[in-house]
């Protein structure tokens, strides 16, 4: 999906939401919709996913040693889809009805996804290091939709060239749409925090081309 098509579909998705913000991640683009879910809807969804999904904390090898990832996660996808990263191969779990309804809502604006990676940050000690959602299986221009539930956390971006940085606070029920060019030119992370933080679940919707 090119930038023009992405921006048109993003505006259609947020057409009935008063509060929205375009984020400068040039040459890509991103739209933040702080209140995409209704008040309280995010917490109900988060609690439901805690019981409906099978969560795990796998280990990956770094510098010759095995380390558990600093969070829990669960992968949901259409049949036949496997997510490969850092030496892991994850087969998707079936779609809970709540996630399927969100998928349909996104699809009405032209954002078609066939998988979602759920990350559970149990507190400030849980984190995600610098990376881009640019796995080869996602295609050349992967659009990502990130839905945040629970405790607000800061999502930081930095250019791959090192020339610029910015940070966004992703509050409960917020939706962040990022175009494919963002993944090519920027890295992002959820850093550890020394503050006492509550639980957060991040849902990143992705499309694995057939």
Secondary structure, DSSP 8 states (H G I E B T S, - for coil): --HHHHHHHHHHHTTT-S--EEE--TTS-EEEETTSS-TTHHHHHHHHHHHHS--B--EEEETTEEEE-SSEEEEEESTT-EEEETTEEEE-B---HHHHHHHHHHHTTT---SEEEEEEE-STT--EEEE-S--GGG-SS--EEEEEEES-EEEEEEETTSS-EEEEEE-TT-EEEE-HHHHHHEEEEE---SS----EEEEEEE----
